[in-house]
Amino acid sequence: ISSFQVYIIQVSVGNHQWTVKHRYSDFHDLHEKLVSEKKIDKNLLPPKKIIGKNSKSLVEKRQKELEVYLKTLLVKFPVTAPKVLSHFLHFHLYVS
């Protein structure tokens, strides 16, 4: 049986607020695109863990690390987020 963790992200832009859900593999795919297209530091994304990947403490730690990752990206692109990041955060559905 294969199980995976879904991370819930609260996004706020102005008066708009919504929730986005992604697996770690989605973050990894986003990161790979940003590394190749925008020259983001390849070590910015928290590493993938295999052993104990669904333990509560690891899930909580990774949740915090992924939050820092996203905040770092948004600071790096303060005016216009790259298309791949905007799509990941569902800006196209909520912000016009």
C-alpha positions as CSV (number, residue, x, y, z in Angstrom):
1,I,0.0,0.0,0.0
2,S,1.4,3.3,-1.0
3,S,0.5,6.4,1.0
4,F,1.5,10.0,0.7
5,Q,1.2,13.2,2.5
6,V,-0.7,16.2,1.2
7,Y,0.4,19.6,2.4
8,I,-2.3,22.3,2.8
9,I,-1.2,25.8,1.9
10,Q,-3.2,28.9,2.9
11,V,-2.6,31.6,0.2
12,S,-3.5,35.3,0.9
13,V,-3.3,38.1,-1.7
14,G,-5.0,41.4,-0.7
15,N,-8.5,40.5,0.4
16,H,-8.4,37.1,-1.4
17,Q,-7.7,34.0,0.6
18,W,-7.8,30.3,-0.6
19,T,-6.4,26.9,0.1
20,V,-4.1,24.8,-2.2
21,K,-3.2,21.2,-1.6
22,H,0.0,19.6,-2.9
23,R,2.2,16.5,-2.4
24,Y,5.9,16.8,-1.9
25,S,6.4,15.6,-5.4
26,D,4.5,18.6,-6.7
27,F,6.9,20.9,-4.8
28,H,9.8,18.9,-6.3
29,D,8.4,19.4,-9.8
30,L,7.9,23.1,-9.2
31,H,11.4,23.4,-7.9
32,E,13.0,21.6,-10.8
33,K,11.3,24.0,-13.2
34,L,12.3,27.1,-11.2
35,V,15.9,25.8,-11.0
36,S,16.1,25.5,-14.8
37,E,14.0,28.5,-15.8
38,K,14.8,31.1,-13.0
39,K,18.2,29.8,-11.7
40,I,16.8,29.2,-8.1
41,D,19.3,27.7,-5.7
42,K,18.9,24.0,-6.1
43,N,19.4,23.4,-2.4
44,L,16.5,25.7,-1.4
45,L,13.9,22.9,-1.4
46,P,13.9,20.7,1.7
47,P,15.3,17.2,0.9
48,K,13.2,14.2,0.2
49,K,13.1,11.8,3.1
50,I,12.4,8.1,2.6
51,I,12.5,6.6,6.1
52,G,9.7,7.6,8.4
53,K,8.3,9.9,5.8
54,N,4.8,9.8,7.2
55,S,5.7,10.2,10.9
56,K,3.9,13.1,12.5
57,S,7.1,14.8,13.5
58,L,8.6,14.6,10.1
59,V,5.3,15.8,8.4
60,E,5.2,18.8,10.8
61,K,8.9,19.6,10.2
62,R,8.5,19.3,6.4
63,Q,5.3,21.5,6.5
64,K,7.3,24.3,8.2
65,E,10.3,23.8,5.8
66,L,7.9,24.0,2.7
67,E,6.3,27.1,4.2
68,V,9.7,28.8,4.4
69,Y,10.5,27.6,0.9
70,L,7.4,29.2,-0.5
71,K,7.9,32.4,1.4
72,T,11.5,32.6,0.2
73,L,10.2,32.2,-3.4
74,L,7.7,35.0,-3.0
75,V,10.3,37.3,-1.5
76,K,12.6,36.5,-4.5
77,F,9.8,37.4,-6.9
78,P,8.1,40.4,-5.2
79,V,6.4,41.9,-8.2
80,T,5.5,39.1,-10.5
81,A,5.8,35.4,-9.6
82,P,7.0,33.1,-12.4
83,K,4.1,31.5,-14.3
84,V,4.9,28.0,-12.9
85,L,4.8,29.4,-9.3
86,S,1.6,31.3,-9.9
87,H,0.0,28.2,-11.3
88,F,1.2,26.1,-8.4
89,L,-0.5,28.6,-6.0
90,H,-3.6,28.8,-8.2
91,F,-3.3,32.6,-8.6
92,H,-5.0,32.2,-12.0
93,L,-8.2,31.1,-10.3
94,Y,-8.4,33.8,-7.6
95,V,-6.5,36.9,-8.7
96,S,-7.2,38.8,-11.9
